């Protein structure tokens, strides 16, 4: 018997086994109140909004437009990221503190299992519960947008007037040159008259100088009124998943570090809906680089263009109004943005694992 391995004793490997992951997942599933809240925050909002829009359109299509519109897609995708982050943070902090709250941490330690493995098992366990919910919610949004939405518009409304859609820069310049009166009206083109020159010639001259700004306005208005493409939906889905994943990883690390589920969850909610909007939209003198160290600011810059065409702010107020996030401070380089996001994931994972390894049993 001296050379036998006692039942339940592990090898001390820092890598979790499938059985450890399954056990952690079962512990989270048994917290039904928590799982209901997470499901409501991830799936409940898009299903409720889209369901009501489908119902109203079916009952009275004359008064209620199609269920899926570009504005609805933008609003719900941003809302899924915001509320999904909160749900993920709640699930992560619960995973990081479950053993302590249940009073079984000491029993797990004496089994001989690696503490690092015990910590690492929580991440795939929580992801296996969270990601399917996010996938269901976003798939429903894409299906309604694609099959129960508006037709792709043939014109773009600029300052209340129609311009043909899907024109590149040279085509737009050519079209505006042939319609100088509409160009001056729609894009507020002003050109000081030259002696002996016609108004149309003045507009064409102004077009050459102002075309970059004009095309930027046109592209933004076109994107805001056009249905998202499959590629844009994919980009948005990946961005939402990353936002939710960050909430889970940071919540897990913070919960393990503090040992307090409620406090950790509240801290992350405050960070997401109060601190981040301020840092992302207001330039604080001599602290711009400090603002960029927050992952929410980097995520705002990373936000796909399909979600920023309508402008707006980071946070539930802007989200519920159907507005995307827009970075209000000078953007950071791409490498810095990636470093901030990876840094938050790495630092909180290391801190959470360190606390798990060194915590007194």
C-alpha positions as CSV (number, residue, x, y, z in Angstrom):
1,X,0.0,0.0,0.0
2,X,2.9,2.3,0.5
3,X,3.4,2.8,-3.3
4,X,-0.4,3.2,-4.1
5,X,-2.1,6.5,-4.7
6,X,-4.9,7.2,-2.3
7,X,-8.3,7.9,-3.9
8,X,-8.8,11.5,-4.6
9,X,-5.1,12.4,-4.4
10,X,-3.6,14.1,-7.5
11,X,-0.2,14.1,-8.9
12,X,0.4,17.8,-8.1
13,X,0.3,18.8,-11.7
14,X,-0.6,22.5,-12.2
15,X,-2.8,21.6,-15.1
16,X,-6.5,20.9,-14.3
17,X,-8.0,17.5,-15.3
18,X,-11.3,17.2,-17.0
19,X,-12.9,15.9,-13.8
20,X,-11.8,19.0,-11.9
21,X,-13.2,21.2,-14.6
22,X,-16.5,19.3,-14.6
23,X,-16.7,19.5,-10.9
24,X,-16.2,23.3,-10.9
25,X,-18.8,23.6,-13.6
26,X,-21.3,21.6,-11.6
27,X,-20.7,23.8,-8.6
28,X,-21.6,26.9,-10.6
29,X,-24.6,25.3,-12.3
30,X,-26.0,24.5,-8.8
31,X,-26.1,28.2,-8.0
32,X,-29.4,28.7,-9.8
33,X,-30.0,32.2,-8.7
34,X,-26.6,33.3,-10.1
35,X,-27.2,31.4,-13.4
36,X,-30.6,33.0,-13.8
37,X,-29.1,36.4,-13.4
38,X,-26.3,35.7,-15.9
39,X,-28.8,34.3,-18.4
40,X,-31.0,37.4,-18.1
41,X,-28.1,39.7,-18.6
42,X,-26.8,37.9,-21.6
43,X,-29.8,36.3,-23.4
44,X,-32.8,38.0,-21.7
45,X,-32.4,41.5,-23.1
46,X,-32.0,40.7,-26.8
47,X,-34.6,38.0,-26.7
48,X,-37.1,40.3,-25.0
49,X,-36.5,43.3,-27.3
50,X,-36.4,41.3,-30.5
51,X,-39.4,39.2,-29.4
52,X,-41.5,42.3,-28.8
53,X,-40.5,43.9,-32.0
54,X,-41.4,40.8,-34.0
55,X,-44.7,40.6,-32.2
56,X,-45.6,44.3,-32.8
57,X,-44.6,44.1,-36.4
58,X,-46.7,41.0,-37.0
59,X,-49.7,42.5,-35.3
60,X,-49.5,46.0,-36.9
61,X,-46.8,46.3,-39.6
62,X,-48.1,49.7,-40.6
63,X,-47.3,51.2,-37.3
64,X,-44.3,49.2,-36.3
65,X,-41.3,48.7,-38.6
66,X,-39.3,45.5,-39.1
67,X,-37.8,43.9,-36.0
68,X,-34.3,44.0,-37.3
69,X,-32.8,47.4,-38.3
70,X,-29.3,48.8,-38.3
71,X,-30.1,50.9,-35.2
72,X,-31.5,47.9,-33.3
73,X,-28.4,45.8,-34.2
74,X,-26.1,48.5,-32.9
75,X,-28.0,49.1,-29.8
76,X,-28.4,45.5,-28.8
77,X,-24.9,44.6,-29.7
78,X,-23.5,47.3,-27.4
79,X,-26.0,46.4,-24.7
80,X,-24.9,42.7,-24.9
81,X,-21.3,43.8,-24.4
82,X,-22.2,46.0,-21.4
83,X,-24.6,43.7,-19.6
84,X,-22.7,40.7,-20.7
85,X,-19.6,42.1,-19.0
86,X,-21.6,42.5,-15.8
87,X,-23.0,39.0,-16.0
88,X,-19.5,37.6,-16.7
89,X,-18.0,39.5,-13.8
90,X,-20.6,38.1,-11.4
91,X,-20.0,34.6,-12.7
92,X,-16.2,35.1,-12.4
93,X,-16.3,36.4,-8.9
94,X,-18.6,33.5,-7.9
95,X,-16.1,31.0,-9.4
96,X,-13.2,32.7,-7.6
97,X,-14.9,32.7,-4.2
98,X,-17.1,29.6,-4.3
99,X,-14.8,27.3,-2.3
100,X,-14.4,29.9,0.4
101,X,-18.1,30.7,0.7
102,X,-19.0,27.0,0.8
103,X,-16.3,26.3,3.4
104,X,-14.6,23.5,1.3
105,X,-11.3,25.2,0.4
106,X,-9.5,23.4,3.2
107,X,-10.9,20.0,2.2
108,X,-9.7,20.6,-1.4
109,X,-6.2,21.5,-0.3
110,X,-5.7,18.4,1.8
111,X,-6.5,16.2,-1.1
112,X,-3.1,17.0,-2.5
113,X,-4.4,18.7,-5.7
114,X,-2.3,21.5,-7.0
115,X,-3.7,24.8,-5.9
116,X,-2.8,26.3,-9.3
117,X,-4.8,23.5,-11.0
118,X,-7.7,24.3,-8.7
119,X,-7.6,27.9,-9.8
120,X,-7.1,27.2,-13.5
121,X,-10.0,24.7,-13.6
122,X,-12.4,27.5,-12.8
123,X,-11.8,29.4,-16.0
124,X,-12.8,26.8,-18.6
125,X,-15.7,25.7,-16.3
126,X,-17.1,29.2,-16.2
127,X,-16.4,29.8,-20.0
128,X,-18.3,26.6,-20.8
129,X,-21.4,28.1,-19.1
130,X,-21.1,31.7,-20.3
131,X,-20.0,31.4,-24.0
132,X,-23.0,29.3,-25.1
133,X,-25.4,32.0,-23.7
134,X,-23.5,34.8,-25.5
135,X,-23.5,32.7,-28.7
136,X,-27.3,32.1,-28.5
137,X,-28.1,35.8,-27.9
138,X,-25.8,37.1,-30.7
139,X,-27.0,34.4,-33.2
140,X,-30.6,35.5,-32.5
141,X,-29.7,39.1,-33.1
142,X,-28.0,38.3,-36.4
143,X,-30.8,36.1,-37.6
144,X,-33.5,38.7,-36.9
145,X,-31.3,41.4,-38.5
146,X,-30.7,39.3,-41.6
147,X,-34.1,37.8,-42.1
148,X,-36.6,40.1,-40.4
149,X,-34.9,43.5,-41.0
150,X,-35.1,46.3,-43.5
151,X,-34.1,46.1,-47.1
152,X,-30.7,47.4,-48.0
153,X,-31.2,51.1,-48.8
154,X,-30.5,52.5,-52.2
155,X,-29.9,56.0,-51.0
156,X,-28.2,57.7,-48.1
157,X,-29.8,60.5,-46.1
158,X,-27.4,63.3,-45.5
159,X,-28.6,66.4,-43.6
160,X,-32.2,65.3,-44.5
161,X,-31.6,64.9,-48.3
162,X,-31.0,61.7,-50.3
163,X,-27.7,60.8,-52.0
164,X,-27.2,57.5,-54.0
165,X,-25.8,54.7,-51.8
166,X,-22.7,52.6,-52.2
167,X,-20.6,55.2,-54.0
168,X,-16.8,55.3,-53.7
169,X,-15.0,58.5,-53.2
170,X,-14.5,59.2,-56.9
171,X,-18.1,58.3,-57.8
172,X,-19.4,60.5,-55.0
173,X,-17.2,63.4,-56.2
174,X,-18.4,62.9,-59.8
175,X,-22.1,62.7,-58.7
176,X,-21.8,65.9,-56.6
177,X,-20.1,67.7,-59.5
178,X,-23.1,66.9,-61.7
179,X,-25.4,68.2,-59.0
180,X,-23.7,71.3,-57.6
181,X,-26.9,72.7,-56.0
182,X,-27.6,69.6,-54.0
183,X,-23.9,69.3,-53.1
184,X,-23.9,72.8,-51.7
185,X,-27.2,72.1,-49.8
186,X,-26.5,68.6,-48.5
187,X,-22.9,69.0,-47.4
188,X,-23.0,72.7,-46.6
189,X,-20.2,73.4,-49.2
190,X,-19.3,77.1,-49.2
191,X,-16.9,78.6,-51.7
192,X,-16.2,82.3,-52.0
193,X,-17.3,83.3,-55.5
194,X,-14.5,84.2,-58.0
195,X,-14.9,87.1,-60.4
196,X,-16.7,85.9,-63.5
197,X,-17.1,82.3,-62.1
198,X,-20.5,80.6,-61.9
199,X,-21.8,79.2,-58.6
200,X,-21.5,75.7,-60.0
201,X,-17.8,76.3,-60.7
202,X,-17.3,77.5,-57.2
203,X,-18.9,74.4,-55.8
204,X,-16.7,72.1,-57.9
205,X,-13.6,74.0,-56.8
206,X,-14.7,73.6,-53.2
207,X,-15.3,69.9,-53.7
208,X,-11.7,69.4,-54.6
209,X,-10.6,70.9,-51.2
210,X,-13.3,69.4,-49.0
211,X,-13.7,66.0,-50.5
212,X,-12.0,64.0,-47.6
213,X,-14.4,65.5,-45.0
214,X,-17.4,65.1,-47.4
215,X,-16.7,61.5,-48.0
216,X,-16.1,60.8,-44.4
217,X,-19.6,62.2,-43.6
218,X,-21.2,60.3,-46.4
219,X,-19.5,57.0,-45.3
220,X,-20.6,57.4,-41.7
221,X,-24.2,58.2,-42.7
222,X,-24.2,55.3,-45.1
223,X,-22.9,52.8,-42.6
224,X,-25.4,54.0,-40.0
225,X,-28.4,53.3,-42.3
226,X,-27.1,50.1,-44.0
227,X,-27.6,46.6,-42.7
228,X,-24.4,45.0,-41.3
229,X,-22.6,42.6,-43.6
230,X,-21.6,39.0,-42.6
231,X,-18.1,40.2,-42.0
232,X,-19.2,43.1,-39.8
233,X,-21.4,40.8,-37.8
234,X,-18.4,38.5,-37.3
235,X,-16.2,41.4,-36.1
236,X,-18.9,42.5,-33.7
237,X,-19.5,39.0,-32.4
238,X,-15.7,38.6,-31.7
239,X,-15.6,42.0,-30.0
240,X,-18.6,41.2,-27.7
241,X,-17.0,37.8,-26.8
242,X,-13.8,39.5,-25.9
243,X,-15.6,42.1,-23.7
244,X,-17.4,39.3,-21.9
245,X,-14.3,37.2,-21.6
246,X,-12.4,40.1,-20.0
247,X,-15.2,40.5,-17.5
248,X,-15.0,36.8,-16.6
249,X,-11.2,36.6,-16.3
250,X,-10.9,39.9,-14.3
251,X,-13.8,38.8,-12.1
252,X,-12.2,35.5,-11.4
253,X,-8.9,37.0,-10.5
254,X,-10.4,39.8,-8.3
255,X,-12.7,37.4,-6.5
256,X,-9.9,35.0,-5.7
257,X,-7.7,37.9,-4.6
258,X,-10.3,39.5,-2.3
259,X,-12.3,36.5,-1.3
260,X,-15.4,38.7,-1.4
261,X,-17.9,38.0,-4.2
262,X,-20.3,40.9,-3.6
263,X,-17.6,43.5,-3.1
264,X,-15.7,42.3,-6.2
265,X,-18.8,42.3,-8.4
266,X,-19.8,45.8,-7.3
267,X,-16.2,47.1,-8.0
268,X,-16.3,45.8,-11.5
269,X,-19.8,47.2,-12.2
270,X,-18.7,50.6,-11.0
271,X,-15.6,50.3,-13.2
272,X,-17.7,49.4,-16.2
273,X,-20.6,51.9,-16.0
274,X,-19.1,54.8,-14.2
275,X,-15.3,55.0,-14.3
276,X,-14.7,53.8,-17.8
277,X,-17.2,56.2,-19.5
278,X,-15.5,59.1,-17.7
279,X,-12.0,58.0,-18.7
280,X,-13.0,57.2,-22.3
281,X,-14.8,60.5,-23.0
282,X,-13.1,63.2,-20.9
283,X,-9.4,64.2,-21.4
284,X,-7.9,64.6,-18.0
285,X,-4.8,66.9,-18.2
286,X,-1.5,65.2,-17.7
287,X,-3.3,61.8,-17.2
288,X,-4.1,60.8,-20.7
289,X,-1.6,57.9,-20.6
290,X,-3.0,56.8,-17.3
291,X,-6.5,56.7,-18.8
292,X,-5.3,54.5,-21.6
293,X,-4.2,51.9,-19.0
294,X,-7.8,50.9,-18.4
295,X,-9.0,48.1,-20.5
296,X,-12.4,49.7,-21.2
297,X,-10.7,52.6,-23.0
298,X,-8.8,50.1,-25.1
299,X,-12.0,48.2,-25.8
300,X,-13.7,51.4,-26.9
301,X,-11.0,52.0,-29.4
302,X,-11.2,48.4,-30.6
303,X,-15.0,48.7,-31.0
304,X,-15.9,47.7,-34.6
305,X,-16.8,50.5,-37.0
306,X,-20.3,48.9,-37.4
307,X,-21.0,49.9,-33.8
308,X,-19.5,53.4,-33.9
309,X,-21.2,54.9,-37.0
310,X,-24.0,56.3,-34.9
311,X,-21.6,57.9,-32.3
312,X,-22.5,57.9,-28.7
313,X,-20.8,57.0,-25.4
314,X,-19.7,54.0,-23.5
315,X,-22.2,52.9,-20.9
316,X,-25.8,51.8,-20.5
317,X,-27.3,55.2,-21.1
318,X,-25.8,55.5,-24.5
319,X,-26.4,51.8,-25.2
320,X,-30.1,51.9,-24.4
321,X,-30.4,54.9,-26.8
322,X,-29.0,52.7,-29.6
323,X,-25.6,54.4,-29.7
324,X,-22.2,52.9,-29.9
325,X,-19.1,53.9,-28.1
326,X,-16.7,56.6,-29.3
327,X,-13.3,57.3,-27.8
328,X,-13.3,60.9,-26.6
329,X,-9.5,61.0,-26.0
330,X,-6.6,60.8,-28.4
331,X,-6.4,57.1,-29.5
332,X,-3.5,54.9,-28.5
333,X,-1.3,53.0,-31.0
334,X,-2.6,49.5,-31.9
335,X,0.3,47.8,-30.1
336,X,-0.5,49.7,-26.9
337,X,-4.2,48.9,-27.1
338,X,-3.4,45.2,-27.5
339,X,-0.8,45.4,-24.6
340,X,-3.4,46.9,-22.3
341,X,-6.0,44.2,-22.9
342,X,-3.5,41.4,-22.7
343,X,-2.0,43.0,-19.6
344,X,-5.3,43.1,-17.8
345,X,-6.0,39.5,-18.6
346,X,-2.5,38.4,-17.5
347,X,-2.2,40.5,-14.3
348,X,-5.5,39.5,-12.9
349,X,-5.0,35.9,-13.7
350,X,-1.6,36.0,-12.0
351,X,-2.9,37.8,-8.9
352,X,-5.8,35.4,-8.6
353,X,-3.6,32.3,-9.0
354,X,-1.0,33.7,-6.6
355,X,-3.7,34.3,-3.9
356,X,-5.1,30.8,-4.4
357,X,-1.6,29.3,-4.0
358,X,-0.6,31.3,-0.9
359,X,-4.0,31.5,0.9
360,X,-4.1,29.8,4.3
361,X,-6.2,26.7,4.4
